Structures are given as structure tokens and as C-alpha cells.
């Protein structure tokens, strides 16, 4: 075993415990460590684009990114490393202390806005043989959503039947949209799971984990020869810290570590998650479709751009049949065949920023409030781009997507959503897909799709929470040949149109922050949540206050008479 760094030097009391044969755990400051702290990763030590994430633990070797480039992202005041489901980190090989039948403790501070059945936090060994995989997960599946060892040794987040077979969401699954300290221990007989310092599930198992494979963050290996990363099980979320110990933390020690660090992760003294920050917009949208008080919704009806002025006014058109006005603030699309059903046709160049000779967007945000009413095959919330038949001017025709970015309301006929970037400049195969469970039919959703040029990333948010992200695949919005910019229709003619009510659609020429997105979500449609302009009285009083303050300061600093 490599020597411990000086910051983990063993105190005399700890050495005495070892000699006496007592449990080999100790507190270094407030941090509780079980035997050796092999892996110690902190997002604060990682830089976007870096070739390595520094391991401050005792196991020699750092972690190298593989796949697309992970990025640092601030979420609720805490920096995390954002993994997008297409990237992960590869570290040093596991040791005999934690593989085979060895004892181990794993701690991960993690954040997910959208949780799937099985997504990997930390793993070593590989899949394919019973009880020989070590994968600590953040997932919903009641069989292996928490830990995958392969077969009967798997376990979900409790309380639940750890060997259930229905694949339902485990009742104890850590909730979306906040940071959690997730922990796992194995003492040679019993594996235990902890959420935010509390024991939530346990099971007696016998493990014999494959030896000699690298420890990975965000991915696990399959049973190929040689084993390679299993792409469907990579993490889409943020990681703040990762610790792997080759001993067993007690219940009390796991709780103490949570309490020692929770303030850094948006918790108060009572372990309550704090209210999430929101803010007004820094800039108004450049195009806005409120759907307010439309005269009608028949084929050819105009939907005005209510903020576009002069050459920048980009009115939309309802095409196809069956749409109706919904109250005073929306338009109701019926869903159905692409050959005839209604959809909303936005002007060419609106998404790329090249409308009417515009220079194009390097960063942009596309935002809508939509209520999906029915289950249509591969129906779209938004679909922007072109087809192998080029521009499609109305319902009907046969065509396939060539270069698009889209967000679907359905995954096939499943009530899930899909964020996809298809093709690359000039056409090509699909470039990236991320699915997101939880499309709430019958409930209005706030959706924001963002491209951030500084981060070189696409992201999409639902109801104020980050769902998925992609590194820049195919470029910024200005690279999209957007001749078919549609709400409620797909650039694949075989897909169904969307059965939904749209209440608002907006385009911004910058990347909204998550705080601005949350502010819009809380404000709701029909409100542009801008920073209010100061009135003349506010400016005057502010200036008067400043003058009075300066006068008081001068009085305090004036020399006294003698």
C-alpha cells in the first residue's frame, strides 16, 4: 500500500487502536476515514478541459476523462463536475483491499435533475458474473438502482425488497433536484446504503469482485472481451466529491461526514435543503409568441411575434387542421398524422439567429410552456432543422431528419421525453440522444433548451431543473440549417404530431442561467420576468441617500476643534 500523504498522518490513538485489534477508523479533523482513504476527488480541484482530475487519496494515480469533455458547473451554490452520459473518468486499478471479497466504503456527493433506472456513480470490476461487479449507482430501479453486483447481490434504494423483479421506482430513491451524500459500505457480510447520513437499506451478500480493473467515475464495464464501458449506464448528473475507503465506516461516521459537509451543499443546520435561487432575466426575449387572444387557429392563422420590431418581427403560422384556440392564452394542437394534423411553423432562421439576415446565435435559449394531452408516437415539443427533402412547406410529404435538434414529448409511445441532436453539418448519422423519464401528461411543463457558447454545451431544463446536457455536437445554433422550425411536428414524416396546448414560446439571444430559468418557471407564462427599471423617484431618492451618506462620512472624519 502506498504511504499516506502527510495530511492523513495516523495519530497515536489510531495506531493504538490498530495494535489492540479495534476497528481501524479515525477522524482526520471532521472527516471520518475507514482505514485508508484510497480515492479522494473534489470538484474544486478539477478544471474544465483538464487532462486529469487529481486524486488526493493514498492510491497512486489520478482520474482521466474519457468520452466528451466533462465540465465544471455551479448548482445551488456548489461546484460539481457535470457528466453528460457520454463521458466518464478512468482512475487507477482497484486494490486487493476493496476487490475480491474485500471491505469497502464509498461516499459520493451527487446531484441529478432527472433520474433513470440505473446510472453509475463509481464502479470497478465488471458485469457478467454473479457478485463480481462493483457499481455504486444513483437510479430508481428497485432491483439495482443503488448497487449492481450482478444477479441476486444487487440492491435498490430502500426501504424495498432488495431482490424485487418489477423494476419500479424504489420508495427510498434520493429525490431529484438537490445535492445528496450517498454512501455504501460492505463489511464482508452485509452491504449497507446511506442517504444524507441515514441508513436506508441493507442486505447480507457474499461478494468476489473481479480484480485488476480501473476504478471509474460515471461508468461501469460490461462483460465484453476485454470489458469496455457500458454506454447505457453512464451517469448524467453532477459529482461534487468522491471518496473510497478500504475499511468500513460506521453508521455514526457516515452521519458525521454528512453533517461536516452539508453546509457546503445547500443544507441548513437541521439538514433541510435550502430554497433554490432564482433571478429575473438580464435581457428580454428577442422573439415571443404568447398565443394570447388569437382570432382563430385554422390552417394559415398568424401567430404574431409580440416583441419583434420592424425587420426583426418574425410571425409564425399555424399549418394543418384541427387546432383550436385554448382560452385566451393558448393554442390547442390535436395530434395525429404528419400528413394533415396542425402544428406551429416558426420562420426560417429563427433558431439559428439568421432570420432576415441576422448574424446568427453563438448562444441562445428556446423556451416554452406546454401541456401534453395525449400519447402520440414520437411527437415533438420542438424540432428545428432540415430534412433530406429540404424545406417542407406544409402538411404531408415523405422525409427523414437530416440535421436537427429536437425535444420529443414521447419516446416512441412511452410517456418519456427525448433530447436529441441528429446529424452533423452537411448531414450524417445521429450524433447524440438522451432520454428523460417523467413526462407529466395533463400538467403544464416549463421547458428551456439552452446553448451556452462559453461552456460549449447544449442543456435542457424542465420545471426549473437541469435534465440533460450534451457537449457541442455539430456546433452552435448558427450552424443549424433551420428551414423547418416546428412546434408540435417532427422532421421525420413517419412520426406523429403532438397533442398539446402551447401557452408561450420565446427565443433569447443568450444562454439563460439556471437562476433565470427558475425565475421564469416561478413567474409562469405571460410574464416577462425582467429586472424592473428604476423610476425617476427611485433614482432621485437613491442619489439623495448617497449624498446624505457622503455628508455623514465627511462629518465623522472632520478634525475636532481644539
BELLIN-V822329 format. One record per residue. OMEGA is omega in whole degrees, 0 to 359 (* if undefined). Layout:
OMEGA  OMEGA
This chain:
179  180  178  171  185  182  176  179  188  178  183  180  180  178  179  178  179  181  182  180  178  183  186  175  181  177  173  192  177  184  177  182  178  186  181  173  187  183  178  181  179  183  180  180  180  177  178  181  181  179  182  170  189  173  178  178  187  179  185  176  176  183  183  178  177  185  176  188  175  182  173  182  176  180  182  174  181  177  174  173  183  173  189  181  178  181  179  178  177  182  179  178  175  182  179  179  185  175  189  177  186  176  184  168  179  175  178  167  187  179  173  173  180  187  175  183  181  174  192  172  181  181  166  192  174  181  171  178  186  173  183  173  174  180  176  193  169  184  185  189  184  178  186  180  180  182  174  174  185  177  193  181  178  179  176  176  186  357  182  172  186  178  178  184  186  176  180  179  178  184  183  183  177  187  178  169  172  177  175  165  179  186  181  173  173  185  183  180  188  171  184  179  181  175  179  174  183  176  184  180  176  184  174  180  173  185  173  191  176  183  171  178  184  171  183  173  177  181  172  184  179  184  173  179  355  181  177  182  175  191  185  186  178  184  168  184  182  176  179  179  175  175  175  179  177  171  187  173  175  177  182  181  176  178  180  179  176  181  181  187  190  180  178  186  167  175  174  185  180  180  173  178  186  177  184  183  172  182  174  176  174  177  178  174  178  173  181  178  185  183  183  171  177  179  179  182  179  179  181  180  181  171  188  168  191  177  178  183  176  183  181  178  188  182  177  182  171  180  182  187  171  180  176  174  180  182  178  189  186  173  187  177  189  190  179  188  174  181  186  189  184  174  180  184  178  184  173  178  182  184  179  183  181  179  176  175  179  185  181  183  168  172  181  175  178  193  177  167  186  176  180  188  185  185  180  184  177  179  188  164  176  173  186  175  183  182  176  174  180  181  178  191  180  178  177  181  177  185  178  179  179  180  186  162  188  171  183  174  181  172  194  173  176  181  176  181  179  173  187  169  186  176  177  182  181  179  180  182  177  187  181  182  172  180  181  180  169  174  185  178  177  179  181  178  170  184  173  176  193  166  182  182  181  180  183  184  163  175  170  186  175  179  174  181  175  180  185  176  174  165  184  178  181  173  182  179  182  178  183  176  194  176  175  180  192  165  176  177  182  172  167  186  180  179  180  170  191  173  189  172  175  183  181  170  184  173  176  180  175  180  177  173  179  178  177  179  177  178  177  179  181  180  180  179  178  174  174  193  182  170  182  176  178  175  179  178  178  179  181  180  177  179  179  179  179  180  179  179  179  179  179  179  180  180  183  185  180  180  179  178  179  *
